[in-house]
Amino acid sequence: MLKSLLQLLLETFHKSHRSMPRLTGLQSSTATIPTVSSTDLITITTGVAPCDGWVRAQLEDNQAKDITLFIQNNMGADSVFCYSKDWGWPSGSMPIAKGDSYTVKVRYGTPPIVASILHIDFYPNFGAS
């Protein structure tokens, strides 16, 4: 009895969180960042959210140091993720509404010696269409 009551409560709680991202149905793409020789802010890619959800960007490590990764929405708000060597791949996410555009930018403190790969994933919210 207690187990079934707990199960019912958890299912009800889970269904009530329509804003949580779902793990299935994600869209993904990659962009190649050419080798750069400066520390200027570089726009890598842009996109439009197909529905309410979260956009996530992850940059493959390529021996660069002091990377700053930006995700910017169409209103100019930034999600900023800084990275220093030996911390893993820089990654971050930002909530986004259907139809809003986003831009992913990167700035290297020390330019990399080889091209990088940027992974962009979109996670739709539960119930989003």
C-alpha positions as CSV (number, residue, x, y, z in Angstrom):
1,M,0.0,0.0,0.0
2,L,2.7,2.5,1.0
3,K,4.7,1.5,-2.1
4,S,1.8,2.2,-4.5
5,L,1.0,5.5,-2.7
6,L,4.6,6.6,-3.1
7,Q,4.6,5.5,-6.8
8,L,1.4,7.6,-7.4
9,L,2.9,10.7,-5.7
10,L,6.1,10.4,-7.7
11,E,4.3,10.0,-11.0
12,T,2.0,12.9,-10.2
13,F,5.0,15.1,-9.3
14,H,6.9,14.1,-12.4
15,K,3.9,14.9,-14.7
16,S,3.4,18.3,-13.1
17,H,6.9,19.5,-14.1
18,R,6.2,20.5,-17.7
19,S,9.2,22.7,-17.8
20,M,11.8,20.0,-17.2
21,P,13.8,18.9,-20.3
22,R,13.2,15.4,-21.5
23,L,16.0,13.1,-22.4
24,T,14.5,11.7,-25.6
25,G,13.9,13.4,-28.9
26,L,16.9,15.7,-28.6
27,Q,18.3,17.4,-31.8
28,S,22.0,17.7,-32.2
29,S,24.5,19.1,-34.6
30,T,28.2,19.8,-34.8
31,A,30.2,22.8,-36.1
32,T,33.9,22.8,-36.9
33,I,35.8,25.8,-35.5
34,P,38.7,26.6,-37.8
35,T,42.2,27.1,-36.3
36,V,42.3,30.6,-35.0
37,S,45.3,32.9,-34.3
38,S,43.7,35.5,-32.1
39,T,41.9,35.9,-28.9
40,D,38.9,37.8,-30.5
41,L,35.4,36.7,-29.7
42,I,34.3,34.4,-32.6
43,T,30.7,33.6,-33.6
44,I,30.5,29.9,-34.3
45,T,26.9,29.1,-35.1
46,T,23.4,30.4,-34.8
47,G,20.0,28.6,-34.7
48,V,16.3,28.9,-33.8
49,A,14.6,26.9,-31.1
50,P,11.9,24.6,-32.7
51,C,10.0,24.5,-29.3
52,D,10.5,25.5,-25.7
53,G,13.5,23.8,-24.2
54,W,17.2,24.1,-23.5
55,V,20.1,24.6,-25.9
56,R,23.4,23.0,-24.8
57,A,26.8,23.7,-26.3
58,Q,30.0,21.6,-25.6
59,L,33.4,22.3,-27.1
60,E,35.8,19.4,-27.7
61,D,39.2,20.0,-25.9
62,N,42.0,20.7,-28.3
63,Q,44.9,21.7,-26.1
64,A,43.7,25.3,-25.8
65,K,43.8,27.1,-22.5
66,D,41.4,29.6,-21.0
67,I,38.3,29.1,-23.2
68,T,35.2,31.2,-22.6
69,L,32.1,29.7,-24.3
70,F,29.0,32.0,-24.7
71,I,25.4,31.1,-25.6
72,Q,23.4,34.2,-26.3
73,N,19.6,34.5,-26.9
74,N,17.9,37.0,-29.2
75,M,17.3,39.4,-26.4
76,G,21.1,39.7,-25.7
77,A,21.1,37.6,-22.5
78,D,24.3,35.5,-22.2
79,S,25.0,32.2,-20.5
80,V,28.8,32.2,-20.1
81,F,31.0,29.2,-19.3
82,C,34.7,29.6,-18.6
83,Y,37.2,26.7,-18.8
84,S,40.8,26.2,-17.9
85,K,42.9,23.3,-19.1
86,D,42.5,20.0,-17.2
87,W,38.9,20.7,-16.3
88,G,37.4,18.7,-19.1
89,W,35.4,20.0,-22.1
90,P,33.6,23.3,-21.6
91,S,29.9,22.8,-21.7
92,G,26.8,24.9,-20.8
93,S,23.2,25.3,-21.4
94,M,20.5,28.0,-21.6
95,P,16.7,27.9,-21.5
96,I,15.1,29.1,-24.7
97,A,11.5,29.7,-26.0
98,K,10.1,28.4,-29.2
99,G,11.1,30.6,-32.1
100,D,13.8,32.5,-30.3
101,S,17.2,32.5,-31.9
102,Y,20.5,31.8,-30.2
103,T,24.2,32.4,-31.0
104,V,27.1,30.4,-29.8
105,K,30.4,32.3,-29.5
106,V,33.9,31.3,-28.2
107,R,36.9,33.3,-27.0
108,Y,40.3,31.6,-26.6
109,G,42.8,32.9,-24.0
110,T,45.5,30.9,-25.8
111,P,44.6,30.1,-29.4
112,P,44.4,26.3,-30.2
113,I,46.9,24.6,-32.5
114,V,44.2,22.5,-34.3
115,A,40.6,23.0,-35.3
116,S,37.9,22.3,-32.7
117,I,34.5,20.7,-32.8
118,L,31.5,22.3,-31.2
119,H,28.5,20.1,-30.3
120,I,25.1,21.8,-30.1
121,D,22.2,19.8,-28.6
122,F,18.6,20.9,-28.1
123,Y,16.5,19.3,-25.4
124,P,12.7,20.0,-25.7
125,N,10.7,20.5,-22.5
126,F,8.0,17.9,-21.6
127,G,4.8,18.8,-23.4
128,A,6.6,21.2,-25.8
129,S,5.6,21.2,-29.4
